[in-house]
Amino acid sequence: MPRALDGLARACAFGDAHSCAREGVYLTTNPQKEGDTERAVTLLQQACDGNDALGCERLAATQSDQKAAQLYDRACSLGSP
């Protein structure tokens, strides 16, 4: 696990939603082991629940159409471009 990812994991564990989103994005694009993709979705959900626009936006890409639309709307309302 890269050092930066370890830092993101610690910050996420302490409640920093944006760190959860960034860790989730990393794991989505660079899965290292089995279960990373599922962990990424969990992290993105945690980030979105913490009102992080990036988390909601990236989580939307993993969902079905109706749920994705809701998440994209939420991401926009949270300031995602």
NUDO-577370 format. One line per field, with one value per residue (C-alpha): residue number from 1; x, y, z; residue in one letter. Coordinates in steps of 0.1 Angstrom, whole numbers. Each point is the difference from the previous one (the first is absolute). Layout:
BEGIN
k = NUM,... $
X = X,... $
Y = Y,... $
Z = Z,... $
r = A,... $
//
This chain:
BEGIN
k = 1,2,3,4,5,6,7,8,9,10,11,12,13,14,15,16,17,18,19,20,21,22,23,24,25,26,27,28,29,30,31,32,33,34,35,36,37,38,39,40,41,42,43,44,45,46,47,48,49,50,51,52,53,54,55,56,57,58,59,60,61,62,63,64,65,66,67,68,69,70,71,72,73,74,75,76,77,78,79,80,81 $
X = 0,15,8,-25,-27,8,-4,-33,-12,9,-17,-31,-1,0,-30,15,-25,22,28,-25,-9,36,8,-31,10,35,-13,-25,27,28,-13,29,-18,-33,-26,15,-28,-27,20,2,-38,-3,24,-18,-33,16,13,-33,-18,25,-11,31,-9,29,-13,-35,11,23,-25,-26,22,-4,-38,-31,-16,-25,23,29,-23,-7,36,10,-26,13,36,-11,-18,32,20,13,5 $
Y = 0,34,23,26,-26,-9,36,3,-32,15,33,-18,-21,33,12,21,-7,14,-24,-28,11,3,-34,-14,15,-14,-35,2,8,-20,-31,-18,-31,-18,20,35,8,-8,20,29,1,-1,29,20,-6,12,31,8,-5,25,25,-3,9,-22,-30,4,6,-31,-21,8,-16,-33,0,-7,28,13,-1,15,29,7,-1,23,25,-2,5,31,14,-5,19,-25,17 $
Z = 0,-10,29,-11,-1,36,9,-17,18,33,-7,-12,31,20,-20,-28,-28,-28,10,-2,-35,-11,13,-17,-33,3,8,-29,-25,15,18,16,14,0,18,-8,-24,26,26,-24,-3,38,3,-27,18,32,-17,-16,34,13,-26,-23,-36,-14,19,-13,-35,-1,19,-27,-26,18,3,-21,-20,25,30,-21,-10,36,9,-29,12,35,-12,-20,31,20,-26,-25,-34 $
r = M,P,R,A,L,D,G,L,A,R,A,C,A,F,G,D,A,H,S,C,A,R,E,G,V,Y,L,T,T,N,P,Q,K,E,G,D,T,E,R,A,V,T,L,L,Q,Q,A,C,D,G,N,D,A,L,G,C,E,R,L,A,A,T,Q,S,D,Q,K,A,A,Q,L,Y,D,R,A,C,S,L,G,S,P $
//
